[in-house]
Amino acid sequence: MRMPFGRHRGEPLDRLPADYVEWLLTIDLREPLRAHVAQEAARRRGERPSRSAPDPVIAGELVSAGLHVLARRHHPDTGGSHTAMTAVTAAADWLRGQIRSLPC
């Protein structure tokens, strides 16, 4: 994104002086410029981008879909082994436990 106003108008945010980027955080900017400036400031500080916790329902659906695919591949009735199927089931149970511990 480029700076839309001021003495640095037209310059990419990553080429702005650091003190100017920090100052931009103190004024009332409209979205999406505010989000881009905050992201650039965080990048310069070496901060990792924040990520929200995944939706537990969607995460559960992903585990179920993955379990279905792996069960078809590793089930003893389809040429897999009991040991492999036990490992797949244990991994799915562990993932479901992780999902239950997510903040809602």
N, C-alpha and C positions, 0 to 999 in steps of 0.2 A: 504494500500500500504506500501511496505517496502522501506527503503532507499537503493538505488542501488549502492552507492559509499561512499567513505570516511571512517572516523573512526567509524561511526555509521552504516556501511553497514550491511544490513539484519534486522535492527531493524524496527518495525512498526513506522510510523510517529508520532502516538500519544504518543510514549514513548521517543521521542527525547527531549533534553533540550530546554526550551523556547527560550533561546538566540540563539541556533543553528537554530531553525525554523525561527526566524526573520532574521538571517543572510542569510539563503537560499533564502529569498525573494529578497535579494539585488544582487544575482548573476544570470547569464543567464542560466536558466534551460529549458530543452525541455519539451514539453507537452507529456504526461499528468502529469508528476511529478510536474511541476509548479502549475497546477491547484490544485493538491492534497495538496501541501505545503501551498498555499494560503488559501484553505479551512480549513486546520488544524490551521493556524495562526488566522483566523477569529473565529474559534470555541473557541480557547483559550482566545481571547479577549472578548468573549461573544457576538459577532456580529451574527445577523441572516443572513442566506444565502440569497444572492440577487436573486431575481426572476425577469425575464423580464415580461413586460406587455403581457397579452394574445393577440393573433391575433384577431382583431375585427370580421373578417369574420367567423372564427371558433367559437368564442363566440356567434355570432348571430345564427349560425347553431345549437348550443347546446340549445339556448333558444327556437328556433323554434321546435326542436325535443321534448323538454320537454313540450312545450305548446301543441303539438299534443297529447302526451301521456295523459296529465292531462285533456285536452278537451274531449278525449274519455271517461275518467273516470267520469268527473263532469258535462258534458253537460246535460241540462234538457231532451233532447230527448233520452238519454241513462240511465236515472234513477237518474241523479244528480239534483242539484237545480240551480236556477237562481243566487242565492247569491254566491254559490260556484264557478260558472263559471265566475261571475263578479270578484271575488277575484283572480282567475287564470289569467284572462286577465289583471287585474291591475298589478299583479306581473310581468308578461311578459313585459308589457309596461315599468315598472320601470327598469327592467333588460336591456331592449334595450336602455333606456336613459343612463344607466351606461356605456354601451358599446360605445355609441356615444361619451362619454366624455373621452374615453381612448386615450392616445397619439398614433398617427399612425406612 
